[in-house]
Amino acid sequence: MAGKNVSSVNDLNFEAEVLKSETPVLVDFTATWCGPCKQIAPLIDQLADEYVGQVKVVKLDIDEAPNTAVKFGVRGVPTIIVFKGGEAVARQMGAAPKTVIAQVLQRGLSA
């Protein structure tokens, strides 16, 4: 279950919600069966709360949206990609502490 500032996207709305967003977007590529994904979920929620208004935060379940995962080369979950202006500008594969995820987000914002 995502936090109040985290929404879900899929193959059908990814372009509209992420690629065409005027706000930078942090996408958490995840899966319901993924243990590490569940570990970082609260961290993603915290960052969504901390960056509200600056960054849109969304989750994409790779089992429900396989085409998007393949399109962006997601080979394992969790993978976090920051999109800005429709382009993937920063990426983190695997579970990481909040500080590392925040650094990826900052890299994406300054790209």
Secondary structure, 3 states (H helix, E strand, C coil): CCCCCEEEECCCCHHHHHHCCCCCEEEEEECCCCHHHHHHHHHHHHHHHHCCCCCEEEEEECCCCHHHHHHCCCCCCCEEEEEECCEEEEEEECCCCHHHHHHHHHHHHHC
